[in-house]
Amino acid sequence: MNSVGTIAVAETASGKSHRDENFPVASFLIAPERRPPILAFYNFVRAADDIADHPDLSPGDKLALLDRLESALLQTGPDEPVARALREVLDIQGLSPRHALDLLTAFRQDVGTLRYENWNDLIDYCRYSAMPVGRFVLDAHGESPATTWGANDALCAALQIINHLQDCGRDYREIDRVYLPLDCLEAHGARVEMLGEERAPPPLRAAIAELAGKTRLLLAQSSEFADEIQDIRLAMEVGAIQRLAETLTARLRVADPLCEKVHVNKTQFALIGAGGAAATLLRRWFRPAKSGLDQ
């Protein structure tokens, strides 16, 4: 591949889009006028993620490209279309780049950190890799940080860890990155190398089940998140995401992600998400004082 100085950020793209994600991103539930900012943010984050996970770039090249994205976003360096698109949206909406910058911190960490010692280290990573995503969506909808960020952070951390658990074998084999905390593996007698096997040995299964249990506790903290959101369409999307996350977490407590498909198929995705959205709407009708009707 060419010197990083001549590589455009677009050249590192994986080809994935928001439709390939495990959870809804700016689905039809979101009001049409709210989708462009969310998609501009997603495309920026997707570009940074593709850089951090690129198999052919050196760590130095990855960091240089992530720096280039940041400087383009802040208009302190050469232009990058994906950064310009987000910057224009931020300007129009009067939003801060802080959440995008936090995510760049996480992707830089991905370049240099391949192991996590304990659960607290993993949650600290989620503060930069996951929580800012939901915070941006809430900001774009004008929601109150005081009433929504706490539950948002719990849900976003749970979504991130669900992805880590689902993809633990692939992450290890393809990029030698292990998000499963080392102390949890050790406590169950599991070794990192087990992630490269065709089937997870019992010690690894036990570690994954424990981490899924901790993720379930995060989802308990976010269980009323949708009811605290003023925008009813966003509330329904969050309700759908919460229900999907609960379903996947339950699967991870008993499934072997090295050899079993944990992801739901498109039909299941639609049905489970619809159930979560509908439940949120019903609660909105029957508990208006708690859910906070749109003004």
Backbone torsions as a table, in degrees:
resi	resn	phi	psi	omega
1	MET	NA	152.7	-178.2
2	ASN	-65.4	165.3	173.2
3	SER	-55.0	145.0	-176.8
4	VAL	-58.8	-26.0	179.9
5	GLY	-63.8	-21.4	-178.9
6	THR	-108.9	1.8	179.8
7	ILE	-88.2	129.1	172.5
8	ALA	-84.5	147.5	178.8
9	VAL	-55.2	-36.0	-179.2
10	ALA	-61.1	-26.4	-179.0
11	GLU	-70.0	-17.2	-179.3
12	THR	-93.2	2.0	-174.2
13	ALA	-62.8	139.4	179.7
14	SER	-85.1	-15.9	-176.1
15	GLY	91.3	-4.1	178.3
16	LYS	-74.3	150.4	176.4
17	SER	-130.5	179.2	-180.0
18	HIS	-61.9	-20.8	179.1
19	ARG	-75.9	-12.6	-179.2
20	ASP	-93.6	-1.7	-176.7
21	GLU	-77.5	159.2	-178.3
22	ASN	-75.9	-16.7	-178.6
23	PHE	-130.8	154.8	-177.0
24	PRO	-58.3	139.2	174.6
25	VAL	-128.1	112.5	179.5
26	ALA	49.2	51.1	179.8
27	SER	-70.6	-179.1	-179.2
28	PHE	-63.1	-16.0	178.3
29	LEU	-68.1	-28.8	-179.8
30	ILE	-75.6	138.3	179.1
31	ALA	-58.5	138.0	-175.5
32	PRO	-51.7	-38.0	-177.8
33	GLU	-72.3	-16.0	179.3
34	ARG	-89.7	-17.5	-174.1
35	ARG	-69.4	-42.2	-178.0
36	PRO	-55.4	-45.9	177.5
37	PRO	-61.5	-40.2	-178.5
38	ILE	-66.4	-42.0	-179.9
39	LEU	-69.6	-35.6	176.0
40	ALA	-63.5	-41.4	177.3
41	PHE	-65.0	-45.5	179.4
42	TYR	-59.0	-45.5	-177.3
43	ASN	-63.0	-36.5	176.6
44	PHE	-64.9	-46.4	-179.6
45	VAL	-65.4	-40.4	178.3
46	ARG	-60.1	-41.5	179.3
47	ALA	-62.8	-43.4	179.8
48	ALA	-66.7	-40.0	178.8
49	ASP	-63.0	-42.8	179.0
50	ASP	-62.5	-37.1	177.1
51	ILE	-64.0	-50.2	-176.3
52	ALA	-61.8	-30.7	-177.3
53	ASP	-101.0	5.2	-175.1
54	HIS	-64.3	128.5	-174.4
55	PRO	-74.7	-18.8	-173.1
56	ASP	-106.9	-3.4	-179.6
57	LEU	-95.1	142.0	175.3
58	SER	-74.3	160.4	176.4
59	PRO	-54.7	-40.2	179.1
60	GLY	-64.2	-40.5	178.5
61	ASP	-65.8	-39.6	179.1
62	LYS	-62.4	-46.0	-179.5
63	LEU	-63.7	-38.1	179.1
64	ALA	-64.5	-39.7	179.5
65	LEU	-70.6	-37.6	176.7
66	LEU	-65.7	-38.7	175.1
67	ASP	-62.6	-37.2	179.9
68	ARG	-65.8	-39.8	176.5
69	LEU	-60.9	-43.9	-179.1
70	GLU	-63.9	-46.0	-178.3
71	SER	-65.4	-34.5	177.2
72	ALA	-67.6	-39.4	178.4
73	LEU	-63.6	-38.8	-177.4
74	LEU	-91.0	1.8	180.0
75	GLN	59.8	39.0	176.5
76	THR	-113.8	8.7	-179.2
77	GLY	-157.3	-170.8	-178.5
78	PRO	-56.8	150.0	-177.5
79	ASP	-73.4	143.8	169.7
80	GLU	-131.9	125.9	-174.2
81	PRO	-53.2	-41.5	-176.6
82	VAL	-67.7	-32.2	176.9
83	ALA	-75.7	-38.9	178.5
84	ARG	-61.8	-42.2	-179.0
85	ALA	-60.9	-42.7	179.1
86	LEU	-69.3	-41.6	-179.5
87	ARG	-59.7	-41.0	179.6
88	GLU	-65.2	-39.3	177.6
89	VAL	-64.9	-43.7	179.4
90	LEU	-60.6	-41.4	179.6
91	ASP	-63.7	-45.3	-178.5
92	ILE	-64.5	-41.0	-176.4
93	GLN	-85.1	-10.4	-176.8
94	GLY	69.5	35.2	-177.4
95	LEU	-104.3	154.5	-179.6
96	SER	-85.2	151.0	174.8
97	PRO	-81.3	4.5	-171.3
98	ARG	-56.4	-40.1	-177.2
99	HIS	-68.4	-38.7	176.5
100	ALA	-65.5	-39.4	179.6
101	LEU	-67.2	-37.8	176.3
102	ASP	-61.3	-41.4	179.6
103	LEU	-65.2	-36.2	176.0
104	LEU	-63.0	-33.7	174.7
105	THR	-60.1	-41.9	179.5
106	ALA	-65.6	-40.8	-178.7
107	PHE	-69.7	-32.7	173.2
108	ARG	-64.8	-36.9	177.4
109	GLN	-65.2	-37.7	177.6
110	ASP	-59.7	-34.0	-179.1
111	VAL	-66.5	-39.9	-172.7
112	GLY	-105.9	-13.5	-176.7
113	THR	-116.1	115.2	-177.4
114	LEU	-107.5	-8.1	-179.0
115	ARG	-139.3	151.5	177.9
116	TYR	-125.3	130.3	-172.1
117	GLU	-73.9	-39.8	-173.7
118	ASN	-152.5	176.5	-177.6
119	TRP	-60.3	-41.3	-179.3
120	ASN	-61.8	-38.1	176.6
121	ASP	-62.8	-40.6	-179.7
122	LEU	-66.3	-42.5	178.7
123	ILE	-65.5	-37.3	177.6
124	ASP	-62.6	-38.0	174.8
125	TYR	-62.8	-41.5	179.8
126	CYS	-63.4	-25.8	177.4
127	ARG	-59.4	-27.6	-179.7
128	TYR	-105.6	-30.9	-173.5
129	SER	-90.2	-19.7	-171.9
130	ALA	-131.4	-50.4	-174.9
131	MET	-57.7	-37.7	179.5
132	PRO	-63.0	-25.3	-179.9
133	VAL	-63.3	-52.7	179.2
134	GLY	-64.8	-36.9	179.2
135	ARG	-62.2	-39.4	178.1
136	PHE	-63.3	-45.5	-179.5
137	VAL	-60.3	-41.4	178.0
138	LEU	-64.7	-43.8	178.1
139	ASP	-61.0	-41.1	-179.1
140	ALA	-65.0	-21.7	177.3
141	HIS	-97.4	0.2	-180.0
142	GLY	72.9	23.3	-179.7
143	GLU	-77.5	157.2	-177.9
144	SER	-79.6	120.4	175.8
145	PRO	-58.4	-37.0	-175.9
146	ALA	-61.2	-34.3	-176.4
147	THR	-100.8	-11.1	-173.7
148	THR	-122.1	-24.8	-172.4
149	TRP	-66.4	-34.8	-179.6
150	GLY	-60.1	-52.5	179.3
151	ALA	-67.3	-37.6	177.0
152	ASN	-56.5	-45.8	-176.5
153	ASP	-63.5	-38.6	178.0
154	ALA	-65.1	-44.3	-179.7
155	LEU	-65.9	-45.9	-177.5
156	CYS	-64.6	-38.8	176.2
157	ALA	-62.5	-40.9	178.6
158	ALA	-62.4	-43.7	179.7
159	LEU	-61.5	-41.7	-179.8
160	GLN	-62.6	-45.8	-177.1
161	ILE	-69.6	-35.1	173.9
162	ILE	-57.5	-45.6	178.3
163	ASN	-61.7	-41.5	178.4
164	HIS	-60.4	-43.3	-177.9
165	LEU	-69.4	-41.8	178.9
166	GLN	-61.1	-39.4	-171.2
167	ASP	-104.1	16.4	-172.5
168	CYS	-59.6	-38.7	179.8
169	GLY	-68.9	-45.4	-179.3
170	ARG	-65.4	-42.2	179.3
171	ASP	-59.3	-40.1	-179.3
172	TYR	-70.0	-46.1	-176.0
173	ARG	-69.7	-38.7	-171.7
174	GLU	-91.0	-35.4	-176.5
175	ILE	-132.9	11.4	177.0
176	ASP	53.2	35.6	179.3
177	ARG	-110.6	131.0	-178.1
178	VAL	-125.8	113.9	178.7
179	TYR	-91.3	-17.0	178.3
180	LEU	-65.3	122.2	-176.5
181	PRO	-57.3	135.6	-176.0
182	LEU	-64.5	-34.2	-179.1
183	ASP	-69.0	-30.2	176.5
184	CYS	-69.5	-43.7	177.0
185	LEU	-59.1	-47.2	-178.1
186	GLU	-62.6	-39.6	-178.5
187	ALA	-61.0	-28.3	-179.7
188	HIS	-100.7	5.3	-179.8
189	GLY	76.0	20.3	-179.9
190	ALA	-94.3	154.5	177.0
191	ARG	-120.0	150.6	179.1
192	VAL	-54.5	-39.3	-176.6
193	GLU	-61.1	-20.9	178.4
194	MET	-62.9	-24.0	179.5
195	LEU	-65.5	-16.3	179.3
196	GLY	-90.8	-1.0	-178.6
197	GLU	-83.3	163.5	-179.3
198	GLU	-69.8	-35.3	177.6
199	ARG	-128.6	145.0	-179.5
200	ALA	-74.7	123.5	174.6
201	PRO	-63.5	159.3	-178.1
202	PRO	-50.7	-41.9	178.9
203	PRO	-60.9	-38.6	178.5
204	LEU	-70.1	-39.9	177.0
205	ARG	-59.2	-40.5	-179.2
206	ALA	-65.4	-40.3	179.1
207	ALA	-65.0	-43.3	179.2
208	ILE	-63.2	-41.4	178.9
209	ALA	-62.6	-39.6	178.5
210	GLU	-64.0	-43.4	-179.7
211	LEU	-67.0	-35.2	174.9
212	ALA	-64.5	-36.0	176.9
213	GLY	-64.5	-40.0	177.0
214	LYS	-67.0	-34.6	177.1
215	THR	-66.5	-36.4	176.8
216	ARG	-60.4	-36.1	178.1
217	LEU	-67.1	-36.5	174.8
218	LEU	-62.1	-41.3	-179.7
219	LEU	-68.4	-27.9	174.2
220	ALA	-65.7	-35.1	178.6
221	GLN	-69.7	-26.9	-178.5
222	SER	-99.8	7.6	-171.8
223	SER	-62.5	-27.3	-179.8
224	GLU	-105.7	12.2	-178.1
225	PHE	-55.9	-50.1	-177.1
226	ALA	-58.1	-33.0	-178.0
227	ASP	-73.9	-14.8	179.8
228	GLU	-93.2	-5.1	-176.5
229	ILE	-89.8	132.1	-178.1
230	GLN	-73.7	-44.5	-178.1
231	ASP	-71.0	116.3	-172.1
232	ILE	-66.1	-34.2	-179.3
233	ARG	-70.6	-39.9	175.6
234	LEU	-66.1	-38.8	178.1
235	ALA	-58.8	-41.9	179.8
236	MET	-66.0	-38.6	177.9
237	GLU	-64.3	-43.1	178.5
238	VAL	-64.2	-38.4	176.1
239	GLY	-61.2	-39.8	177.6
240	ALA	-64.8	-43.9	-179.6
241	ILE	-64.3	-42.3	178.8
242	GLN	-58.9	-46.1	-178.9
243	ARG	-64.7	-41.9	177.4
244	LEU	-62.3	-42.6	-179.4
245	ALA	-63.7	-40.9	178.9
246	GLU	-63.9	-39.0	179.3
247	THR	-64.8	-46.4	-178.4
248	LEU	-67.4	-37.1	179.2
249	THR	-64.7	-40.2	177.0
250	ALA	-62.0	-39.0	178.7
251	ARG	-65.5	-40.9	-176.7
252	LEU	-67.1	-21.8	179.0
253	ARG	-72.8	-16.7	-178.1
254	VAL	-127.5	-14.0	-174.1
255	ALA	-92.9	163.5	174.2
256	ASP	-107.7	102.1	-176.2
257	PRO	-68.4	-10.4	177.2
258	LEU	-76.4	-26.4	-176.6
259	CYS	-133.6	-5.6	179.7
260	GLU	-116.7	145.7	177.6
261	LYS	-81.4	117.2	178.9
262	VAL	-91.4	-32.4	179.9
263	HIS	-56.9	144.7	173.8
264	VAL	-83.1	152.1	176.6
265	ASN	-79.9	176.5	-173.9
266	LYS	-61.5	-39.4	179.7
267	THR	-66.3	-45.9	178.3
268	GLN	-62.7	-40.9	178.5
269	PHE	-55.6	-47.9	-177.9
270	ALA	-66.9	-44.2	-176.3
271	LEU	-68.7	-44.8	-178.9
272	ILE	-66.7	-44.9	178.8
273	GLY	-62.5	-41.6	178.9
274	ALA	-62.4	-38.5	178.3
275	GLY	-63.2	-42.0	179.0
276	GLY	-66.6	-40.9	179.0
277	ALA	-65.5	-43.3	-179.4
278	ALA	-64.7	-39.7	178.7
279	ALA	-63.0	-38.2	177.4
280	THR	-63.8	-43.4	179.9
281	LEU	-63.9	-40.9	179.2
282	LEU	-64.1	-41.8	177.7
283	ARG	-63.4	-35.2	179.2
284	ARG	-62.7	-38.3	-179.6
285	TRP	-71.8	-41.3	-172.2
286	PHE	-94.2	-14.2	178.6
287	ARG	-132.1	58.0	-175.5
288	PRO	-57.6	-36.7	-177.9
289	ALA	-66.2	-33.9	-178.6
290	LYS	-80.1	-41.1	-173.6
291	SER	-80.1	-25.6	179.1
292	GLY	79.3	88.8	-178.8
293	LEU	-66.5	151.5	175.6
294	ASP	-59.9	142.3	178.2
295	GLN	-85.3	NA	NA
